[in-house]
Amino acid sequence: MMNIKSRLIIMNFLEFFVWGSWLISLGAYMIVTLHFSGGEVGAVYATMGIASLFMPALLGIVADRWVNAERVLGICHIVGACLLLWASTVSDYRTFYLIMLLNSMAFMPTIALNNTVSYIILEKKGFDIVKDFPPVRVWGTVGFVCAMWMVDLFGWTKSPLQLYVSAGAGFLLGLYTFTIVKCPPVKLDRKKTLSEALGLDAFVLFRRKKMLIFFIFAMLLGAALQITNAFGGAFLDDFKTGFADSFGVKHPNLLLSISQISETLFILTIPFFLRKFGIKQVMLLSIFAWVFRFGLFAIGDPGPGLYLLILSMIIYGMAFDFFNISGSLFVEKEADIRIRASAQGLFMLMTNGIGAFLGGTISGWVVDYFTVNGVKDWHNIWLSFAGYALVLGIFFPLVFRYKHNPDMETSKHH
């Protein structure tokens, strides 16, 4: 019998392998192979935002009340795998959009369910979640990067075969979860209501000006998250005329995967930065990291400007983690203990729901606006996104009032 941490590592690895197989390369497949417009690509990526608005909460209720969490997780992955196999056979936009919307509804809840199952099993076996979960979860990011590399090295970044890879891993994970430790619904005195599960009872946080401003910026920053996922691959592919033999054009996913590798390293620095500088400074670092992320894309290329693109990938780790993970920790600290889960749900709703939907939709329009006769003006596209982040960076410190007290932070964390 394998030890339980190893079993959870396999589960986390496969959870993100399923996503990494297509998340970064699907944009290039849609633009180059299926000839979708920027708006259409943005809309497909925005389906993840739509699904994140309600599906994680709904399936969270199912797992809390009626069905074992590990079974809900497995069923979602098997359904998602079937949908991806169907998507691989489709080339018209409307059908493809619909299938990917349904796939998002099956996949997006699995991220939270994967965490829930990991927490329940670790707790059952007497582990300390705070200490023992991160080393397990980091294998999720490893899985994501391995999937990107596999799709790239086999030359499938612009092929429907990436969806086969994801579907295969999804089926495997779906079956695997049925063999893992049972996570039955907890018998509580009182069941969570729908409004609690959707994070609606956490809306009381909006009454506090500081939290209202924080959540608005979380939404606006959430809009930046999917932009490079959606268009990074297509951007690199467009250099095939000038730099056909360059590493970035031949292996776009390998180059883009530096972003995810950087993410795993920056996660480890968060406790230090939060204690030393506080949430306001850390969020500001994240916003300016986004400015550099997009700005370096605007001036870099896979030839002599390759170092600028690599620098942009490294900065992504800070841009993503300092906002996503630090923001989650800040919400945890500021919310009343009774609405902790709802407050996290609300943070997810603002960033991965409304934010990601707006980001996917609007970034698609921007790409189309700067496309003339099928040629994309990537320099101005990335500069617009950098300008957007810069505006956020100027306004955030002016409107977000927060006094950092390092002594308080340390006592809270220990």
N, C-alpha and C positions, 0 to 999 in steps of 0.2 A: 504493500500500500504506500503510495507516494505521500510525502508529508504535505500538510495542508497549504503551507505557503507556496510550495512549488505548483500545486494545483491552481491556486489563485493567480500565480504569475502567468501560467498558460492561458487562463481565462482573460486576464487583462491584456496580454500580448495579442490574442486573437481579436478581442473587442476593437482595438485600434488598428490592427492589420486590415480588418474589414473596411475601415474608413480610409486609411492611407492608400489603399489600392487605387482609389479613384478621385479622392477629394482634390488633389493638387493637379492631376493631369486631365480631368474630365473637361475642363474649360478649353484646352487645346484640341481635344477630340471633337468637341462641339463646333468650335470655330473652323478648324482646319479640315476635318473629315466630313462633318455634317453640314458645314457652311451656315451655321446659325449666326444671327446678328449679336452684337454686344448686349443689347437689351434682352434678347432671348436667353443668352448665357447667364446674365445677371438674375433673370427671373427664375431659372432653374436652381441657382444657388440660393435664391431667396426662399425656396420651398422649405429649407431647413429652419429658417426663421419662423415661417408660418406654423410648421409642425411643433416647434419649441414653445409656441404660445400656449398650447393646451395638452398635447399628448403626454409629456412627462408627468404632468399632474394627474391626468385621468388614469394612466396605467399605474401610477404610484398608489392611487386609491385601490385599484384592483389588487395590487400586491399587499397593501395594508390590510385588506378586509377579507378577500375571498380566495385568491390563488397564490401558491408559493412563489416568492419573488424569483427564484432561479428558473421556474417554469415559464413565467411571463417573459423573462429575458431570452430563454431558448426559443419560444414561439415567435417572438419579434424577429429574431435573427433568421429563422427559417423562412418566415414570410418575406422579409427583406431580400433574402437570397433569391427567392423565386421571382420577385419583381425586377431585380438586377439582371437576371437571365433574360427576362422579357425585354427589358430596356436595350439589351445588347443587339436585339433583332430589329430595332425601330429606328427610322431615320427622319420621320416627319416631326416637326417641333411640338405640335399640340399633344400627340400621343406620348412623346418622350417626356414632356413637362408633367403630364398627368401621372405617369409611372413614377417619375422621380419625386413627385409630391407624396404619393402613397408610400414610396420607399423611405422618405424623410419621416413620415408618420410612424413607420415601423422602427426606423433606426434611432432617431433622436432620443426617445425615452430610454434606450438601452444604456446610454452614458451614465445616467443617474442610477438605473437599476444595477449596472455593473458595480458601481460604488456601494450601493445598498447591500448587495449580496456579499461583497468583500467584507464590509463592516460587520454584518450579522455573523458570518462564519468566523472571523477573527475574534469577535467578542465571545462566541460560543466556546472557542478553544482557549480562552483565557489570555489572548494577546492584548497589547496596548495599541489601540487604533492609531493614535497620534504618532506613535513611534514606529509601528510596524506596517502601516498602510503605505506611506510614501515609497519605501523601497520596493513594494509590490507594484504600485501604480506606475513607477518609472518604466517598467517593462512594457506598459501600454505605448509609451512614446517610442520605445525601441521597436515594437511591433509596427507602428505607423511608419517609421523610417525604413524598416526592412521591406515593407510592402512597396513603398515608393521606389526603392532601389531595384526590387525584383521587376516591377513593371517597366522601369527605365532600361535595365540591362538586357531584358528580352525584347526591347524595342516596341513596347505596347502603349506608349504614352498617347499616341493618336489613334489607337485601335480599340474596338469594342472588347478585346480580350481582357482589358483591365477590369471590366465588369464581371467576367468569368472568374478571375482571380478572387475578387471580393465575394462573389456568390459562393465559391468553393469554401472559402474561410468561414463564411456565414453559416453554411450548412454544418460544417465541422463543429463550430462553436455552439450552434443550436443543439446538436446531439450531445456535445460534451457537458453542457450545463445540466442535462438530465441525470448525469452521473455524479454531480457534486453534492456536497452536504445540503440537506433540506433546509429551506428558509421559510417556514410556514408563517402566515399572518399572525401578528401578536394579538393575543386576546386582551383588549384594553377595556377599561370601564366605559370609555366613551369613544365612539368612532369619529375620525376626522370628517368634517363636512367638506363639500366640494369647494366652497369659498376658501377654506383653510388650505386645502391641497393646492389650489391655484395660486396661493400666496396672497389672496385678497385681504385676509385679516392683517397682513403686514402693511397694507396701505395706510395704517395709522402712522407709519413712519413718515409719510408725506406731510404730516402736519408740522414736522420739525423742518425748519427752513434748510438747515445744513444737510439733512438727509434727502430732501426734495432735490436740491441742487446736485448732490452726489449722484442720485439716480438718473437725473436728466443727462449728466455728463457720461454716466455709464452707458446710457442708450446711444449717445452720439459717438462714443468711442467704439461701442459694439458694432457700429456701422462700418468701421475700418477693418474689422477682423477678417471678413471673407474676401475683401477686394483682391489681395494678392493670391489667395487660393484660387479664385475664379479666373484671373487673367494673367498670372505669372507665367504659366506654360505657353500660352498663345503669344505673349510678349517675347519670350525667348525664341519661339519658332519663327517669328518675323525677321530675325537676324540671319535666316538661312541664305539670303541673297549675298550679304556682305561677309558673313563669317561662317560659311557652311561647314568648315572642318573644325570649328572651335568646340571646346568641351561643353560649353553652355547650350549650344544648339543641338549637339549630338546626345547629350545627357542632361536634359533640362531638370528631371526629377532629382538627379544626384546633386546638382547645384542648389536647387530649391530646398533639398532636405537639410542643408546646413541650418536653415531656420529652426527646424524641429530639434536638431541636436543642440543648438544654442539654448532653446527653451529648457531642456533638461538641466543645463548648467545654471541658468539664471534662477530656476526654482530654488536652488540651494542657498542663494544669497538673500532671499526675501526676508527671513527673520532678522538678519543683520540690518538691512536697509530700513525696515519698518521701525525697529527699535531706535535706530540712530536718527532718522529723519522724519518719521511720521507719515501718515497716509497722504497728506497734501503734497509733500515733496516727491514721494514715490510715484503718485499719479502724474505729477508734472513731468517727472523723468520719462514716464511711459508715453505721455502725449508728444514730447519732443523726440522720443525715439521713433514714433510714427512719422514725424516730419522727415527725419533722416531716412527712415525705411523707404518712403516714397520718393524723396528727393534724390537719393542715390540711384534708384531705379531710373529716374528721369535722365541722369547724366552718364550712367554706366552702359557698358556693352560687353558682349562675350569675348571681344578681342582685347585691345590694350586697356579697356576700361573694366576688365574682369574683376580687378581688386575692389572696385566700387560696388559691384554686385555682391561680392562675397561679404564685404563690410555690411551691406544692407541686410544680408541673411543673419549675420551675427547679432546685429542690433534688434532684429525681430524678436529674439528671445526676451530682451528687456521690454520691448513694446508690449508684447503679449502678456508675459507673466506679471509685470509690475502693475498691470491694470486688472487682469482677470483674477489672479490668485490673491493679490493684496486687497483688491476690492471685496472679494468674498470674505477675507479675514476681518476687514473693517466692518462689514455688515454684521458678522458674527458677534463682534465686540459691542456694537451699538444697539443691537436689537434685544428686546426683552426675551428672557429665556423661554417664555411660553410661545413666542412666535419665531423661534430660531429657524425651524425648517421652512416656514412660510417666507421668512425674510430672504433666505437663500433662493427660494423659488422665485421671489420677486426680482432678485438680482439677475437670475438666469433669464427671466421673462424680458427684462429691460435690455440685456446685452445680446443674448443668443436668440431672443424672440423678435421684439420690435426693432432693435438695433440692426440685427443681421438681415431682417427683411428689408429695411430702408436702405442699408448698405448695398445689398445685392441689386435692388431695383434701380437705385440712383446711379450706382457705378456703371451699370449697363447703359444707361442713358448717356453718361459722360463719354463712354467708349464710342458709342454711336455718333455722338456730336462731333467727335474729333476723327471720324472715319469719312474719307472722301474717296469716292470710286473704289471702295473696298480696301483702301490703304489707311492703316491706323497711324495717327500721329502720337506715338507712345510718349514722346518727350512731354508734350502738353497734357496728355492724359495723366501721367504720374505727377506732373507739377500741380495739376488741379487738386489731386488727392493730398499732396504735401501742403498746399495752401489751406485746404480744409482743416488739416491737423494743426497747422500754425495758428489759425483763428481760434481753435479750441484752446490751444496753449496760452494764448494771450488773455482770453476771457476767464479761464478756470481759476487762476490765482486771485483775480479781482473779485469774483463772486462767491468762491467757496471759502467760508470763514472757518478755520480750524486751528486751534492752538495745540501744538505738539508738546507733550510732557513726557520726556524719556523715562523718568522714574515711574510714572503711572504705567507706561507701556510695559516696563520690565516686570512690575508687580502683577500686571494682568496676565503676562505670558507665562509666569512661573507659578 
